[in-house]
Amino acid sequence: MFNEGQIYRRKDIHDMYGGNRQSGISPSAKTPYIFIFTGSSGAQHGYKDEWLNEDVFSYTGEGQSGDMEFTKGNLALRDHLSTGKRVFLFEYIAKGTVKFNSELSFLDCDFFETHDTSGELRTGIKFFFKRVGEAKYLIPEDLKAHKVADPKESYVSVQKPNSTERSGLVTSRVGQGAYRKSILHRWSYRCAATGYNDSRILIASHIQPWKDSTDEQRLDVDNGILLSPDYDALFDKHLISFDESGKIILGSELEKTPFESLGITGKERIDNLTEGNKSYLSLHNQMIK
């Protein structure tokens, strides 16, 4: 019904199919469709939407102030499979003008910490969708929400952080579940250095350490790298790193033999680095031991 890459006036979409003309998430009352819209202006409200790989899109729930809740559009998105609604993603290219991107299907969702319109920290909702159609990647089962037996019930149950989790040091860790899922999707469920693909034990490691990062950097997907445990431990302690071409850098504190005993050859290379990855890695490389 929509052609990928085609330009539409948002007004025309709603004239034909219904749905709220202003909301980022726009369920239609007269058709079994939900329209979602993304664009750079959402950053002012703490939204960040992006394709994590060719198949998976990360989308921030609605609500400009206060904690996000599973009501209205957020509830409609979460339960669209059980209610039989189809989800269509559009991207703003100008005021009132959007480009159709893809039809999406719910994978999972989680809470994360972000800011609202006034700059106050709040709990947000991060949705993960897969592109409808032929998929390039096989998504691991642990990254899919559990489907309940009763189709009238929700497909997923996520627990909002309680008051204890929202205080002190623990508060700063709210959103790590959503971040790990983002990194797993970003690196296509494989160790960036070796290609090992058991997602249950792969570690979503920050390139710039958590303690040295701003709130924005802590949840920046470009600041994450997916590694198997041995590589993660060495990377975290700055005993290995990777240059801007992706080639592994071996620190001088460990002799060659110990590296080899861990299965590290010195020939490892990471493909598909973003410019953001390279920027964070340049800082990491300065601390190599």
N, C-alpha and C positions, 0 to 999 in steps of 0.2 A: 504493500500500500504506500510505502515511502521508498524513495530511491536513495541509496547511500551516496553522500556527497552532494545531493541536490539542495538548493537554497529555497526556503519557504518564508513567507511572512507569518509570524506567529499568529496574528489575527485570523488568517485564513484557516489555520489548523483548528483553532477553537470554534470558528464559525461552522465548520463542517462536523467536527467530532465532539465538541463540548470541552469542558474542563476550565478551571480557573485561569484567567488570562494574565495573572500577576505572579502566582506562586512558582517557585522552582520545581516543586513536585505538584503535578496537576492531574489528579484522577478525574476521569470523565464519568458523569452520572448517567449519560445516555448511551455510551458505548463501552465495551469491555477493555478500555485502554487507559494507561497511565503515561502521561508525557513528563519527562524530566529534562531540565534545562541546565546547562553548565556554561560558565564564562568567567573571565578574569575578575569581574566585579565582585564575585563571591568572597574573595580573599578578605575584604573588609569586615565580613561577618564571621570569619574563622573557618570558611569552607575551603577545601582543597580537593579537587577532583582530578583524576588522571588515569590513563591506561597504564597498568602495572606490567602487563605483557600484551601480546597481540590478542589474547582472548579474554583478559580480566580487566574490568573497569572498577575503580574505587570512587565512590560517590558519598558526599557528606549529606547527612540528613538536614531537614529544614528546622528553622527556629533561629531568629536573629539575636535573641537575648535570653539569658537563663539556660538551665540545663535542657537538653533535647529530650523529648519523651516519645514513646511509641503511641502517638495519637495522629489523627488526620492523615497527612501525606506520608509520614514515616510509617504509620501502621499499614497503610495501603501498600506501600512498597514491600515491607517485610512479609506480608501475607499474600502477595499477588498470585503466587502459584496456587494456593488453596482457594482463592476466590475466582480464579480463572481470568485474571486481568493480564494483558500484555503490556510490556514496558518499552517505550521508545525514547531513545536519547537524542537530544538536539543540542548543538553548540552555538552560542551567540557569535555572530560575525559583525553585527552592527545593531543599533537600537531597533528592536522590533523585527529583526531579520535573523533567522537561524539556519543552520545546516544540519541535515539529518545525518547522524553518525551510525547508529546500529540499534537493532532490537536486542534487549538484554533479558537475562533470566537470573533470578536471585540465587546466590551461592551461600552467603553468610553475612553476618553483621556483628559489630562489637562496639563497645564504648571507647572513647579516647578523650584526652584533655585538649581543649582548644580555647580560643577567646571568643567573646561575643562582640556585637557591634560597638559597645562602649569600651572594649579592651579588657573586660573582666574575664578571668578564667572560668570555664564552665565545662560540663561533661557533654561531649558531642557524640553523635552516632555515625559510625563509618560502615557503609554498605559495600559489599563485594558482589559484583555481578559478572556473569560470563556472557560473552557474545553468543547470540543465537545463530546457529548454522555450523558449518564445518569448523572443527577446532584443531589448532596446531598442537596444543599441549594436552596431556592427560592429567587432569587435576586430581591430586591425592584425596582420598576419602576423608582424611582428617581436616581438610579445608572446606568441606561441604557441611552445611547445617543439617542436623538430624530431622528427617521428615516424620512427623507424628502419624499415628494410625488413622486418626479422625481428620478427614480433609477439611472439616469446618474449624479445626483448631489451628493455631499458629504452627508454622514450619520450624520455628527456632525459638529458643528461650535463652536470653542472655540476662545476666544479673547486673543491675546498675550498681556502681560502687557505693558502699555504705559510708556512714559518717566517719568511721575509723579509717577506711581506705582513702578518704578525702582529706586527711589531716597529716601534717608533718611530712616525714620522709616518704611514707607510703603513698601520699598524694602524688608525688612526682613520678610514681611508677604506674599510675592509671594510664591505660592506653597501650601498655606493652603487648597485650594480646593482639590488638589491632595492628600494631607496628610489626610484630613478627609475621603475621599473616601477609601484610603488605610486602615484606622483604621476600618471603617465600614465593609469592606470585611474581615479584619483580625479577627474581633470578631463575624463574621457570623450574623451581623445585629441585635444583641441583646445586651442589657445592660449586662456587664460582671458580675454584682452583683445580678441582679434580673431576667434576661432573658426577660425583657420587649423589645418588638420588633417593635415599631414604629420608623423607621429610621429617620423620619422627625424631631423628637425632641431629639434624642439621641445626646450626645456631645462627640466629640473626644478630650479627655483631655490629656495633657502632664503629665506624672508621675513626671519627673523632670521639673520644670517650664521653660517656654520659655526663660525668662530673664536670667536664670542661666545655659542655655544649649549652647553648641557650635553649629555651623551651622550644623554639621553632626548629633548631637543629636536631633536637632529640627525636622529633617525629618526622624529620626530613628523610624521605625514602632514598635520596642520593647519599645520605650519610650511613647507609646500611649495606652490609655485604653478607652473603650467605656462605658459611664455611662449615666443613666437617670438624669434629671436636679437636683433633690434634692441631689443625691449621688455625682454628679459632684461638686456642690457648697460646700459641706462639705469636699470633697477630696481636692479641690483646696485651701481651707483655712486650711488644715492639721488638721481638726477636726475628720476625719476618715482616715484610711489607710487599707492596707491588708498585712498580713505576707507572707512569702515565700511559705506557703502551700495554700495560697489563702484566709484564714480566715480573716474576717473583724476585724479591731482594732478600738475600740471606744475611742476617746480622752476624757480627764477628764474635759475639759472646759464646756461641756454640760452635764447636769444631765440626768439620764436614761429616765425620763419622756419625755423631749423634743425629744430625739431620737425616742421614741415609737410613739410620735405624728406625726412624719414624716414617719412612717411606717417602721422604721429601727429596726430590732429585735436583732441584735447582732449575729445572726446565719448565716448571709450571707457568702457565700464562692465563690471565683472565681476558675473556672476550666481552664485547658489548658494554664497555665502560661508558658512562655518560660524562658530560663535561662537569657535572656536579660531583660525580664519583672522583674524577681526577683532581678536582680542587681539594676535596677532603683528603685524598691519598697524599697529595703533596705535603700537607701538614703532618700526616702520619709518618711519612718518610724521614722527616727531620728528627724524629725521635727514635729511629732505628738504633739498636744496640749491637 
